[in-house]
Amino acid sequence: LPFDNIALAQQRKFTESVKPVLDKYPDAHIAYFGLTPIPVAFHFGYLIGNTHSYTIYQWHHQQQKWFAETDVPVPGYSFELKPLSLPQEVQKGKGDVAIRISTSFRVDPLSTYEVVENPSNEFDIELTQPHPDSLHKQANLETIVSAFQDVLNAYANKLSDREQIHLFIASSAGLPFALGTRINPTIYPYVQTYQFSRDQSPKYR
């Protein structure tokens, strides 16, 4: 199905099954287990919102099991975020914002230009050593979420005339859910997510 159809189905399921439970238990802590395409996970996080605490469980690619915390993916692995450049002055004018998040693999900017040719602003949240199991601790995941929030804050304070955010994510399945919880539709514009396919042209749709 097209992702628009999946999003509508997911929203109906959320309204029927999940929202009543969250309304009944407003202090509930969410344990999230997700193996789903990135746009679907992001959308579900958006539906959940930011009023509940959560723990993200991820599927380890080598151990073949779920975990909240585990050892480094390879001996000597160092989790480190590259410096993030944010605008210092207010920028007026219409245009689009591209955000690329690379924790499992590097998102190639040239591939994103195939679908967003001339973004007015670009932000790269990128690890120095991307790895499929780089988010092996909750603290690592929250580091990425915090950097994403920094970009959203920069949008709200410096780039509020921009019309759309284009989000490209190469990560394990838990991170997009956490990122989606940070989207407030009264503050931020429409967020367009993308699914990657190596065999397609363009590679993002």
Secondary structure, 3 states (H helix, E strand, C coil): CCHHHHHHHHHHHHHHHHHHHHHHCCCCCEEEECCCCHHHHHHHHHHHCCCCCEEEEEECCCCCCEECCCCCCCCCCCCCECCCCCCCCCCCCCCEEEEEEECCCCCCHHHHHCCCCCCCEEEEEEECCCCCCCCCCHHHHHHHHHHHHHHHHHHHHHCCCCCEEEEEEECCCHHHHHHHCCCCCCCCCEEEECCECCCCCCCEC
